[in-house]
Amino acid sequence: MRGAGGTSGGVGQFFLGFTMMCAGFYLLFNAISVYSSFGFGSVLFQFSIGGITSGMILIPFIIGVGIIFYNSRNPVGWLLAIGSLSALFFGVISSLHFTLRTMSAFELISILVLAIGGLGLFLRSLRTFN
């Protein structure tokens, strides 16, 4: 009889570890608050001479889209459009702020034991035992 993951590991450990891991990571991610300072006037990339705002990034994007509609085989238009979108994406991601809500040490230790202990049990169940 094969166990979890096709190995001789325990199926019970697999499900117990998986359940603990899911509960722990759910509680951990539920305790994290995410907020953004992104806006069309906010500075996305700061340099010593000034900053690039999100509105400034849309200018090359609009030019790139215009070039693409005029001639879709022009690589400059694609470079401008894709480069602007990727800069906007990375700017939004970099403007995110994560905070952990206030909790007691017991709550935090319980969450970490569930998450990391469940991960350990889950991975141990996939190992072959002799």
Backbone as numpy.savetxt, mean C-alpha at the origin, in Angstrom:
# Nx Ny Nz CAx CAy CAz Cx Cy Cz
-1.94 -39.31 3.63 -2.79 -38.12 3.63 -1.90 -36.88 3.63
-2.18 -35.99 2.72 -1.43 -34.74 2.62 -2.10 -33.69 3.48
-1.27 -32.82 4.06 -1.78 -31.76 4.92 -1.89 -30.45 4.17
-1.68 -29.37 4.91 -1.81 -28.02 4.35 -0.74 -27.76 3.31
-1.13 -27.21 2.20 -0.18 -26.86 1.14 0.45 -28.05 0.47
-0.15 -29.24 0.58 0.40 -30.44 -0.03 1.56 -31.03 0.75
1.82 -30.53 1.95 2.90 -31.05 2.78 2.30 -31.91 3.89
3.16 -32.46 4.73 2.68 -33.25 5.85 2.44 -32.40 7.09
2.39 -31.10 6.93 2.13 -30.19 8.05 0.68 -30.30 8.51
0.37 -29.70 9.63 -0.96 -29.84 10.22 -1.99 -28.93 9.60
-3.15 -29.50 9.31 -4.26 -28.73 8.77 -4.85 -27.84 9.87
-4.87 -28.35 11.10 -5.38 -27.56 12.23 -4.53 -26.32 12.46
-3.21 -26.48 12.40 -2.31 -25.33 12.54 -2.53 -24.32 11.42
-2.79 -24.83 10.24 -3.03 -23.97 9.09 -4.23 -23.06 9.34
-5.37 -23.66 9.72 -6.58 -22.88 9.91 -6.51 -22.00 11.15
-5.91 -22.49 12.24 -5.75 -21.67 13.44 -4.83 -20.48 13.16
-3.70 -20.73 12.50 -2.77 -19.66 12.14 -3.39 -18.66 11.19
-4.12 -19.16 10.21 -4.76 -18.28 9.23 -5.81 -17.40 9.91
-6.60 -17.98 10.81 -7.63 -17.22 11.52 -6.99 -16.18 12.43
-5.96 -16.58 13.18 -5.27 -15.63 14.06 -4.65 -14.49 13.26
-4.00 -14.85 12.15 -3.33 -13.86 11.31 -4.35 -12.87 10.73
-5.46 -13.36 10.23 -6.48 -12.47 9.66 -7.06 -11.55 10.73
-7.36 -12.10 11.91 -7.92 -11.28 12.99 -6.92 -10.23 13.45
-5.66 -10.62 13.61 -4.63 -9.69 14.07 -4.38 -8.56 13.08
-4.24 -8.90 11.81 -3.98 -7.85 10.82 -5.21 -6.98 10.60
-6.42 -7.57 10.74 -7.62 -6.75 10.65 -7.65 -5.72 11.78
-7.38 -6.15 13.00 -7.38 -5.24 14.14 -6.28 -4.18 14.01
-5.11 -4.59 13.49 -4.00 -3.65 13.32 -4.35 -2.59 12.27
-4.85 -3.03 11.11 -5.19 -2.07 10.06 -6.40 -1.22 10.45
-7.29 -1.76 11.29 -8.44 -1.00 11.75 -8.02 0.10 12.72
-6.88 -0.06 13.38 -6.40 0.93 14.35 -5.59 2.04 13.69
-5.34 1.94 12.40 -4.53 2.95 11.70 -5.46 3.95 11.02
-5.22 5.23 11.25 -5.96 6.29 10.58 -5.09 6.87 9.47
-5.70 7.09 8.33 -4.99 7.63 7.17 -5.65 8.94 6.79
-4.86 9.98 6.65 -5.38 11.24 6.15 -4.38 11.84 5.18
-4.89 12.71 4.33 -4.08 13.26 3.26 -4.08 14.78 3.33
-2.98 15.35 2.90 -2.89 16.81 2.78 -2.88 17.21 1.31
-3.44 16.36 0.45 -3.41 16.59 -0.98 -4.51 17.57 -1.38
-4.18 18.48 -2.28 -5.13 19.43 -2.85 -4.50 20.06 -4.07
-5.28 20.79 -4.84 -4.75 21.35 -6.08 -3.85 22.55 -5.85
-3.69 23.00 -4.63 -2.73 24.06 -4.34 -1.58 23.56 -3.50
-1.65 22.30 -3.09 -0.62 21.78 -2.19 0.65 21.43 -2.97
1.77 21.53 -2.29 3.06 21.24 -2.89 3.29 19.74 -2.86
3.51 19.15 -4.03 3.76 17.72 -4.12 5.24 17.39 -3.95
6.08 18.13 -4.65 7.51 17.89 -4.63 8.21 19.20 -4.29
8.97 19.20 -3.20 9.63 20.41 -2.72 11.09 20.42 -3.17
11.54 21.53 -3.70 12.94 21.73 -4.08 13.47 22.95 -3.35
14.76 23.20 -3.46 15.35 24.34 -2.76 14.88 25.68 -3.33
14.52 25.70 -4.61 14.08 26.95 -5.23 12.56 27.13 -5.18
11.84 26.12 -4.78 10.38 26.20 -4.73 9.80 24.81 -4.81
8.51 24.75 -5.07 7.85 23.46 -5.12 7.00 23.32 -6.36
6.67 22.08 -6.67 5.79 21.77 -7.79 4.44 21.39 -7.20
3.40 22.11 -7.58 2.06 21.80 -7.08 1.38 20.81 -8.00
0.27 20.27 -7.51 -0.46 19.29 -8.31 -1.07 19.92 -9.56
-1.40 21.20 -9.50 -1.92 21.89 -10.69 -0.86 22.04 -11.77
0.40 22.24 -11.34 1.50 22.35 -12.31 1.74 21.03 -13.03
1.48 19.92 -12.37 1.70 18.61 -13.00 0.65 18.35 -14.08
-0.52 18.96 -13.95 -1.57 18.76 -14.95 -1.28 19.48 -16.27
-0.42 20.49 -16.26 -0.10 21.22 -17.49 0.60 20.33 -18.51
1.71 19.61 -18.14 2.29 18.70 -19.13 1.36 17.55 -19.50
0.49 17.16 -18.57 -0.48 16.10 -18.88 -1.43 16.55 -19.98
-1.93 17.77 -19.87 -2.86 18.29 -20.89 -2.15 18.43 -22.23
-0.92 18.91 -22.20 -0.15 19.03 -23.45 0.08 17.65 -24.06
0.43 16.66 -23.22 0.64 15.30 -23.70 -0.61 14.70 -24.31
-1.76 14.92 -23.67 -3.02 14.42 -24.21 -3.33 15.08 -25.55
-3.07 16.37 -25.66 -3.28 17.06 -26.93 -2.40 16.49 -28.03
-1.14 16.21 -27.71 -0.23 15.61 -28.71 -0.70 14.21 -29.09
-1.18 13.44 -28.11 -1.66 12.08 -28.39 -2.87 12.13 -29.31
-3.80 13.07 -29.08 -4.97 13.16 -29.96 -4.60 13.66 -31.35
-3.55 14.46 -31.44 -3.12 14.93 -32.75 -2.39 13.83 -33.51
-1.47 13.14 -32.84 -0.71 12.06 -33.46 -0.42 11.02 -32.38
-1.16 9.92 -32.41 -1.04 8.93 -31.34 0.28 8.16 -31.39
1.04 8.29 -32.45 2.32 7.58 -32.53 3.50 8.42 -32.02
3.23 9.62 -31.59 4.29 10.50 -31.10 4.69 10.09 -29.68
5.94 9.66 -29.47 6.35 9.20 -28.14 6.45 10.33 -27.11
6.62 11.57 -27.57 6.71 12.70 -26.63 5.38 12.90 -25.91
4.27 12.77 -26.64 2.96 12.90 -26.03 2.71 11.82 -24.98
3.07 10.59 -25.31 2.92 9.49 -24.36 3.82 9.68 -23.15
5.04 10.14 -23.38 5.97 10.37 -22.27 5.44 11.46 -21.33
4.93 12.54 -21.90 4.37 13.62 -21.08 3.16 13.15 -20.28
2.25 12.45 -20.93 1.03 12.01 -20.27 1.31 10.98 -19.18
2.08 9.96 -19.50 2.37 8.90 -18.52 3.26 9.43 -17.40
4.24 10.27 -17.75 5.11 10.85 -16.73 4.35 11.75 -15.77
3.40 12.54 -16.29 2.60 13.41 -15.43 1.68 12.62 -14.52
1.05 11.60 -15.07 0.18 10.77 -14.24 0.94 10.03 -13.15
2.13 9.52 -13.49 2.92 8.83 -12.46 3.42 9.81 -11.41
3.80 11.03 -11.79 4.22 12.03 -10.80 3.05 12.42 -9.90
1.86 12.53 -10.47 0.68 12.84 -9.67 0.35 11.71 -8.71
0.46 10.47 -9.18 0.21 9.30 -8.35 1.19 9.25 -7.17
2.49 9.41 -7.46 3.48 9.37 -6.39 3.35 10.57 -5.46
2.92 11.70 -5.97 2.68 12.86 -5.12 1.54 12.65 -4.15
0.47 12.02 -4.63 -0.67 11.73 -3.75 -0.26 10.71 -2.69
0.46 9.67 -3.09 0.90 8.66 -2.13 1.84 9.27 -1.09
2.73 10.15 -1.52 3.68 10.74 -0.57 3.03 11.76 0.35
1.83 12.22 0.04 1.16 13.19 0.91 0.29 12.52 1.96
0.24 11.19 1.97 -0.55 10.47 2.97 0.16 10.46 4.32
-0.62 10.53 5.38 -0.08 10.47 6.73 -0.80 9.35 7.48
-0.03 8.51 8.16 -0.58 7.40 8.91 -0.39 7.65 10.40
-1.44 7.44 11.18 -1.33 7.54 12.63 -2.00 6.32 13.25
-1.44 5.87 14.35 -2.00 4.75 15.10 -2.86 5.32 16.21
-4.10 4.86 16.31 -4.99 5.40 17.33 -4.46 5.07 18.71
-4.89 5.83 19.69 -4.46 5.62 21.06 -5.05 4.32 21.58
-4.19 3.47 22.11 -4.63 2.20 22.69 -3.70 1.83 23.83
-4.15 0.91 24.65 -3.32 0.47 25.77 -2.25 -0.48 25.27
-1.25 -0.69 26.10 -0.17 -1.61 25.73 -0.70 -3.03 25.59
-1.68 -3.40 26.40 -2.27 -4.73 26.32 -2.95 -4.95 24.97
-3.69 -3.95 24.51 -4.35 -4.06 23.20 -3.33 -4.21 22.08
-2.28 -3.39 22.11 -1.26 -3.46 21.06 -0.53 -4.80 21.08
-0.16 -5.27 22.27 0.54 -6.57 22.37 -0.38 -7.69 21.91
-1.67 -7.63 22.27 -2.62 -8.66 21.83 -2.74 -8.68 20.30
-2.83 -7.50 19.71 -2.94 -7.42 18.25 -1.68 -7.99 17.59
-0.51 -7.61 18.10 0.74 -8.09 17.50 0.93 -9.59 17.69
0.54 -10.13 18.85 0.64 -11.58 19.08 -0.30 -12.32 18.13
-1.51 -11.81 17.96 -2.43 -12.44 17.01 -1.87 -12.42 15.59
-1.40 -11.26 15.17 -0.94 -11.11 13.78 0.34 -11.90 13.52
1.36 -11.70 14.32 2.65 -12.33 14.07 2.65 -13.79 14.49
1.97 -14.11 15.61 1.85 -15.52 16.02 1.06 -16.32 15.01
-0.02 -15.74 14.49 -0.80 -16.42 13.46 -0.01 -16.61 12.19
0.80 -15.62 11.82 1.67 -15.77 10.64 2.67 -16.89 10.84
3.24 -16.97 12.05 4.19 -18.06 12.34 3.54 -19.43 12.28
2.36 -19.58 12.87 1.64 -20.86 12.81 1.27 -21.21 11.37
0.82 -20.21 10.64 0.43 -20.42 9.24 1.62 -20.92 8.42
2.77 -20.26 8.57 3.95 -20.68 7.81 4.48 -22.03 8.29
4.38 -22.30 9.59 4.85 -23.59 10.12 4.00 -24.73 9.59
2.72 -24.50 9.35 1.86 -25.57 8.84 2.21 -25.95 7.40
2.88 -25.06 6.69 3.26 -25.35 5.30 4.58 -26.10 5.20
5.26 -26.28 6.34 6.53 -27.00 6.38 6.29 -28.50 6.40
7.19 -29.27 5.86 7.10 -30.73 5.89 7.73 -31.24 7.18
6.98 -32.11 7.89 7.49 -32.73 9.11 7.83 -34.17 8.84
8.93 -34.64 9.41 9.36 -36.03 9.21 8.91 -36.89 10.39
